[in-house]
Amino acid sequence: MENFIAWKIKGEKLPPNPVLFTFDDGHTNLFRNAVPELNKRGVKAVFFVKSGCMGMIEQNYCERYLSYTASYKEGQKAYTAFRQVPFAQQLAMIDQCKGRQYDTVNPQKYSHVTQEECLALLKEGHSIQSHTVHHYILSSLENSAVREELFESKQSLEQLFSHRVETLAYPFGDPRFDFGEREKIQAKNAGYLLAFSGERRDVNGVTRNEDNFSISRFGDVNHDLLYFKLLLSPIRLVK
């Protein structure tokens, strides 16, 4: 991440064919499964963690709402409606669904890295950065709550690890629903240098003139390994 910041902001050079590996949420399964493979290959990654969830087993509140739905298709419709209403209404929608939960909290899936595991990541040369405090959809929050999510996460992570937190990954990360100009301004005011959104829609990499507070990424969410390999290969898959 330090090299990426130096290139994006200061214009410094990068090595040929550079790739920045980023992982959101800070789930323990990343620490147990991805990190050994990264270390084996000498790859240093960026882990965007939720500062309020370290060491906990917890679904984020949107996952809790989706866990009430009976199918993927139904869940996608519910997800779109859920993320477009104010925070108080989102909580009311969750309350209305209680008693219909079919997907219980799975420790394997929803446990989060501990402070000790984060320290181990830093010792191995990886980077810990901010994914807010609670992983709320920022666009649904009042101004003061957005500031708290951004400032508190940055401050607490820096105090815990004596490690500079200069970048943010927006929760969920879709600029159509989850963040906008208000959130970008608040991120800059909180002291972040860069902020990352969700999945890219084109086949080109990041350029220096791309918005520092809406940097999109190639992602493997909802795709298989072959798709991800094609994204990183000279023969790019266009969708």
C-alpha positions as CSV (number, residue, x, y, z in Angstrom):
1,M,0.0,0.0,0.0
2,E,2.9,2.4,0.8
3,N,4.1,2.0,-2.8
4,F,0.7,2.5,-4.2
5,I,0.2,5.7,-2.2
6,A,3.6,7.0,-3.3
7,W,2.7,6.3,-7.0
8,K,-0.9,7.6,-6.8
9,I,-0.2,10.8,-4.9
10,K,3.5,11.6,-5.4
11,G,4.1,10.2,-8.9
12,E,6.8,7.8,-7.9
13,K,7.5,4.7,-10.1
14,L,6.1,1.3,-9.6
15,P,7.7,-2.0,-10.7
16,P,6.4,-3.6,-13.9
17,N,3.0,-5.3,-13.8
18,P,2.2,-4.3,-10.2
19,V,-0.8,-5.8,-8.4
20,L,-2.3,-4.6,-5.1
21,F,-4.0,-7.4,-3.1
22,T,-6.8,-6.1,-0.8
23,F,-9.1,-8.1,1.5
24,D,-12.1,-6.5,3.1
25,D,-13.8,-7.3,6.5
26,G,-11.0,-8.9,8.4
27,H,-12.5,-12.3,8.7
28,T,-10.4,-15.0,10.5
29,N,-10.6,-17.4,7.5
30,L,-8.5,-14.9,5.6
31,F,-5.8,-15.1,8.3
32,R,-5.9,-18.9,8.4
33,N,-6.2,-19.6,4.6
34,A,-5.0,-16.6,2.5
35,V,-2.1,-15.3,4.6
36,P,0.0,-18.5,4.6
37,E,-0.3,-18.6,0.8
38,L,0.6,-15.0,0.5
39,N,3.6,-15.4,2.8
40,K,4.8,-18.4,0.9
41,R,5.0,-16.3,-2.2
42,G,6.4,-13.1,-0.6
43,V,3.2,-11.2,-1.4
44,K,2.3,-8.4,1.0
45,A,-1.5,-7.6,1.1
46,V,-3.8,-5.0,2.6
47,F,-6.4,-6.0,5.1
48,F,-9.3,-3.5,5.6
49,V,-10.7,-4.4,9.0
50,K,-13.7,-3.3,11.0
51,S,-12.3,-1.8,14.1
52,G,-15.4,-2.5,16.2
53,C,-15.5,-6.2,15.4
54,M,-12.0,-7.5,16.1
55,G,-12.1,-10.9,17.9
56,M,-15.9,-11.1,17.5
57,I,-18.1,-13.6,15.8
58,E,-20.7,-11.4,14.1
59,Q,-22.6,-10.9,10.9
60,N,-22.7,-7.3,9.8
61,Y,-26.2,-5.9,10.0
62,C,-26.9,-6.2,6.2
63,E,-25.8,-9.9,6.3
64,R,-28.3,-10.4,9.2
65,Y,-31.1,-8.9,7.1
66,L,-30.1,-11.1,4.1
67,S,-30.0,-14.2,6.2
68,Y,-33.8,-14.0,6.5
69,T,-34.3,-14.5,2.8
70,A,-34.9,-17.9,1.4
71,S,-32.9,-17.7,-1.9
72,Y,-30.0,-15.9,-3.6
73,K,-32.4,-14.2,-6.0
74,E,-34.7,-13.0,-3.3
75,G,-31.7,-11.9,-1.3
76,Q,-30.4,-9.7,-4.1
77,K,-33.8,-7.9,-4.4
78,A,-34.0,-7.4,-0.6
79,Y,-30.4,-6.2,-0.5
80,T,-31.1,-3.5,-3.2
81,A,-34.1,-2.2,-1.3
82,F,-32.4,-2.4,2.1
83,R,-29.4,-0.3,1.2
84,Q,-31.4,2.6,-0.3
85,V,-33.3,3.6,2.9
86,P,-32.2,5.5,6.0
87,F,-30.4,3.7,8.8
88,A,-33.3,3.8,11.2
89,Q,-35.5,2.2,8.6
90,Q,-32.9,-0.5,7.9
91,L,-33.0,-1.5,11.6
92,A,-36.8,-1.6,11.5
93,M,-36.6,-3.9,8.5
94,I,-34.4,-6.2,10.4
95,D,-36.7,-6.2,13.4
96,Q,-39.7,-7.0,11.2
97,C,-37.9,-10.2,9.9
98,K,-37.0,-11.7,13.3
99,G,-38.2,-15.2,13.7
100,R,-37.6,-16.1,10.0
101,Q,-33.8,-16.5,10.2
102,Y,-32.6,-19.5,8.3
103,D,-28.8,-18.9,8.3
104,T,-27.5,-18.8,11.8
105,V,-24.2,-17.1,12.7
106,N,-21.4,-19.4,11.5
107,P,-18.2,-19.1,13.5
108,Q,-16.2,-20.4,10.5
109,K,-17.7,-17.7,8.3
110,Y,-18.2,-14.7,10.6
111,S,-15.3,-14.7,13.1
112,H,-13.0,-11.7,12.9
113,V,-9.3,-11.4,13.4
114,T,-8.0,-10.5,16.9
115,Q,-5.6,-7.8,17.8
116,E,-2.9,-10.4,18.1
117,E,-3.6,-11.7,14.6
118,C,-3.5,-8.1,13.3
119,L,-0.1,-7.6,15.0
120,A,1.2,-10.8,13.4
121,L,0.0,-9.5,10.0
122,L,1.9,-6.3,10.5
123,K,5.0,-8.1,11.6
124,E,4.9,-10.2,8.4
125,G,4.8,-7.0,6.3
126,H,1.1,-6.8,5.5
127,S,-0.9,-3.6,6.0
128,I,-3.9,-3.0,8.3
129,Q,-6.3,-0.3,7.0
130,S,-9.8,0.9,7.8
131,H,-13.2,-0.6,6.8
132,T,-15.0,1.7,9.3
133,V,-16.1,0.7,12.8
134,H,-19.3,-1.3,12.2
135,H,-19.6,-1.8,8.4
136,Y,-22.7,0.3,8.1
137,I,-23.8,1.6,4.7
138,L,-22.4,5.1,5.0
139,S,-24.9,6.7,2.7
140,S,-27.7,5.7,5.0
141,L,-26.2,7.4,8.1
142,E,-26.6,11.0,9.4
143,N,-23.5,13.2,8.9
144,S,-22.3,12.8,12.5
145,A,-22.5,9.0,12.3
146,V,-20.5,9.0,9.1
147,R,-17.8,11.1,10.8
148,E,-17.8,8.8,13.8
149,E,-17.4,5.6,11.6
150,L,-14.5,7.2,9.7
151,F,-12.6,9.0,12.4
152,E,-13.0,6.4,15.2
153,S,-11.8,3.6,13.0
154,K,-8.7,5.4,11.8
155,Q,-7.9,6.6,15.3
156,S,-8.4,3.3,17.1
157,L,-6.4,1.3,14.6
158,E,-3.5,3.7,14.7
159,Q,-3.5,3.7,18.5
160,L,-3.8,-0.1,18.7
161,F,-1.0,-0.9,16.3
162,S,1.2,2.2,16.0
163,H,0.6,1.8,12.3
164,R,-0.4,4.5,9.8
165,V,-3.9,4.1,8.6
166,E,-4.2,6.3,5.5
167,T,-6.7,4.4,3.3
168,L,-10.3,3.3,3.6
169,A,-12.5,0.7,1.9
170,Y,-16.1,1.8,1.9
171,P,-18.5,-0.9,3.3
172,F,-20.2,-2.7,0.4
173,G,-18.5,-0.2,-1.9
174,D,-21.1,0.5,-4.6
175,P,-21.0,4.2,-5.6
176,R,-24.6,3.9,-6.8
177,F,-25.9,3.1,-3.3
178,D,-23.3,3.0,-0.6
179,F,-21.3,6.2,-0.8
180,G,-21.2,9.5,-2.7
181,E,-19.6,12.9,-2.6
182,R,-20.5,13.5,1.1
183,E,-18.7,10.3,2.1
184,K,-15.7,11.1,-0.1
185,I,-15.4,14.6,1.5
186,Q,-15.8,13.1,5.0
187,A,-13.1,10.5,4.3
188,K,-10.7,13.3,3.2
189,N,-11.6,15.3,6.3
190,A,-10.9,12.3,8.5
191,G,-7.3,12.2,7.2
192,Y,-7.5,9.4,4.7
193,L,-5.3,9.8,1.5
194,L,-7.2,7.2,-0.6
195,A,-10.5,5.4,-0.4
196,F,-11.5,2.2,-2.3
197,S,-14.9,1.2,-3.7
198,G,-16.1,-2.1,-5.1
199,E,-15.7,-3.9,-8.3
200,R,-14.3,-2.4,-11.5
201,R,-16.4,-2.6,-14.7
202,D,-13.7,-2.0,-17.2
203,V,-10.6,-4.1,-18.0
204,N,-7.9,-1.5,-17.3
205,G,-6.0,-0.9,-14.2
206,V,-6.0,2.1,-11.9
207,T,-4.6,5.4,-13.4
208,R,-3.1,8.3,-11.6
209,N,-6.0,10.6,-12.6
210,E,-8.6,8.2,-11.1
211,D,-10.5,9.8,-8.2
212,N,-8.4,9.2,-5.0
213,F,-11.6,8.7,-3.0
214,S,-13.4,6.3,-5.4
215,I,-10.7,3.8,-6.5
216,S,-12.4,0.7,-7.9
217,R,-11.0,-2.8,-7.7
218,F,-11.1,-6.1,-9.5
219,G,-12.9,-8.5,-7.2
220,D,-13.7,-12.2,-7.0
221,V,-17.0,-11.9,-5.3
222,N,-19.7,-14.0,-7.0
223,H,-17.0,-15.3,-9.5
224,D,-15.0,-18.4,-9.7
225,L,-11.2,-18.7,-9.8
226,L,-11.0,-19.0,-13.6
227,Y,-12.8,-15.6,-13.9
228,F,-10.3,-14.1,-11.5
229,K,-7.3,-15.6,-13.3
230,L,-8.6,-14.1,-16.6
231,L,-8.9,-10.7,-15.0
232,L,-5.2,-10.8,-14.1
233,S,-4.0,-12.3,-17.4
234,P,-3.0,-10.7,-20.7
235,I,-6.3,-12.0,-22.1
236,R,-8.8,-10.0,-20.1
237,L,-12.4,-11.1,-19.7
238,V,-14.8,-8.3,-20.7
239,K,-18.3,-8.3,-19.2
